Amino acid sequence: MISVKEEIKAIEEVLGESFGEGPRAFRNTLLNRVFARAVYTRNFSFWKDFYRDSEESFFNRNFACIFIGNSENKSAENYSKLHELMHLYTYKGKMELFEMEDKGFDMIKKAREAILSRLFSLREPSSKIEIDRQTLEQCVIARALNEGLADYIAIEAQRRQAVKGKPFSCFFIKREKKYTGFQGKVGNPLNPLPLSPFVAENTKQIILLSTDKIVKNFSEAIDISFSDITEDFISSFLYHLDLFSHLRSHTVYYSGYYYVKSALQGRTRNLTKPIEEIRLNIPKSYEEYFANLERNLKSLDTQR
């Protein structure tokens, strides 16, 4: 196991309260993944853990463990610990966010399996599969808030470590520049960078357009007749699978960070209650989510 005591302490300084019991933390190796599954679930399954990327860091809810990817960049590794610890903190406080994610992912997974079954075995699915837009929207919103909370707190916690001169604590600068679209030279990295209205609007349009395409393509693919299954159809289907994968990762990370930072109005300490407000008031639709984001961004901008 690896130690996360310093990272928990940094998070507690940002939250203004105790983190609670820390998780078991492992280096992300195949052996550790198999070991954790066998010990904490009494279920030995080599193949379930075989295809995980060892450079990836992740929080596993089933084991209440975090796995930290193998990296030569110690600052990035430190940031990964902070990020995955915040996923655990969010999970303990609001499991509904993860359940909303799971519901959307499961819907797409069942649709994908039904379409692939039709493609390769020419069999009708055993039950009717439908793509519900509201479920997909709530899935993306939950993903955005999960990642936004993890990134915002990780950035501010590592910024505090940098203030104290802790080694390997500068990865937050790279992360913050990426999210804000900042192109110039950072003056004092200990001062937060301003959010970009262009990035906020751009990610909004990508999310809306991607969701439209996914709902339309999957709904049509489910009902397609055998005679219409062509090479172009298969190519389009695979493209939209990739589009969904992109939507649930990179794009929503940006949007989630903007939502959380603007909702918190840039505050960097005593964040337990403000975070709880975010978790208690999860938007139910894109309309509500983006309306909140736009209002909060305007309010944040007027404070400057």
Secondary structure, 3 states (H helix, E strand, C coil): CCCCHHHHHHHHHHHCCCCCCCCEEEECCHHHHHHHHHHHHCCCCHHHHHCCCCCCCEEECCCCEEEECCCCCHHHHHHHHHHHHHHHHHHHHCHHHHHHHHHHHHHHHHHHHHHHHHHHHCCCCCCCCCCCHHHHHHHHHHHHHHHHHHHHHHHHHHHHHHHCCCCCCCHHHHHHHHHHCCCCCCCCCCCCCCCCHHHHHHHHHHHHHHHHHHHHHHHHHHHCCHHHCCHHHHHHHHHHHHHHHHHHHHHHHHHHHHHHHHHCCCCCCCCHHHHHHHHHCCCCCHHHHHHHHHHHHHHHHHCC
